[in-house]
Amino acid sequence: MTRRDPVNRAQRRLARPPRERFSTRDLSFDVDGETCRGTLYLPSGDDDGPPAVVMAPGLGAERSFGYPAVAERFADAGYAAFCFDYRGFGDADGDSQSVHPGRQRADYAGALDRLERVDAVGRDRVLWGASLSAGHVLTLAAERRDVDAVIAVTPLLDARAVASARGGRYLVRSGLAGLRDLLGHRFGRGRSVPIVGGVDELAAITEPGTKRGYLDLVDRESAWRNETPARSLLRLVTYRPGERLAEIAAPTLLLAGTDDPIVPIESVRGAAEELRRGTVVSMPADHFSPFGADFEPAVGHQLSFLRDALDG
C-alpha cells in the first residue's frame, strides 16, 4: 500500500493555525440487504487525506455509549473516525440486539468498504474495538492486509475462558437457555437474557461491579434494552479471537486494565507475546472506565500509539 509522507503530514498538522476541531457527516452502508448507520468525524481543514479509524461498540452496546468522545478526540488530533452501529442495534436496521460475532465482523468489513467511497479520507485504515469488538478487529486484522494499525481496548480475547471462570453452573444454564431460544424463537417462543447483570444472574456479563459500570455509559436518549436473545450466549462461549494474534501483520495496541474483572491483565500480557508488532499498555482501570473515569489516560495512550504507528 502506498503511503503519504507521514513526517511531513505530522509537521503540517502542528503548523496549522487554530481551527474548528472537527466536522461530522452521516454515513450508511448495506450488508446482506440490511443497513448499518454511523457518523464520520473529520478533522476540520484537513485536505491531506487523514487516516481513518473504523470503530464499533463493545458487547451489546450502541455507538452512543461513550464512543463519540473517543472519535472526537481522534478527529481533533487529525484522524478521521467512523463510528457505526451493528445491524440489530441503535440506528442500524433491526432491533433484535442479537450478539453475533460473525455478522458483526461482516459489518466492520462493510464499513471499511464504505470508506473506500469517501474522498475526504486517506488510504490508511485503523481498526478500533473495545471488549468484544476488540476481538472482532483482531480477527479481521488477521484476515486482511489492508489494515495499517489496530487498537484493542480491554480486549476480550477468549470468551470461553471468561465463561468457564464463572463456573460449571453458569455454563450449564447458559447452554440450556441458548438451545431453548435457538429452537423456540422460530415459533415465537424465544428467550432473552440480560446483556449485563448481577453475579447470580444468567447474563452475557456478570462479573462483580460491571453492571453499574456498563449502565453508566448508556445514553439516556437511547431506546436500548438490557437484553439479548439467549442464543447469543452460545455464540459468545465459542469465540476465541486471541488464537489468531500471530497472523496479524499490522502494528497492534492492546490496552488493558489492571482492575478488569472480565479480562485478567495476565491473559492480555501473555497473549501479546503472539503479536509480531504488538504494544501492550496496562493502566489502573476496569473494563469500562476507559470510557468514564479513566478516559483521559486511556485516550492519551491510544493517540500516542497512532502517532508512532502512522506518523513515524
Secondary structure, DSSP 8 states (H G I E B T S, - for coil): -----HHHHHHHHHHS-----EEEEEEEEEETTEEEEEEEEEETT--S---EEEE--STT--TTSSHHHHHHHHHHTT-EEEEE--TTSTTSS-------HHHHHHHHHHHHHHHTT-TTS-S-EEEEEETHHHHHHHHHHHH-S---EEEEES----HHHHHHHT-HHHHHHHHHHHHHHHHHGGGT---EE-SB--TTS-SSB-STTHHHHHHTTS-TT----S-EETHHHHHHHT--GGGGGGG--S-EEEEEETT-SSS-HHHHHHHHTT-SSEEEEEES--SSGGGTTTHHHHHHHHHHHHIIIII-
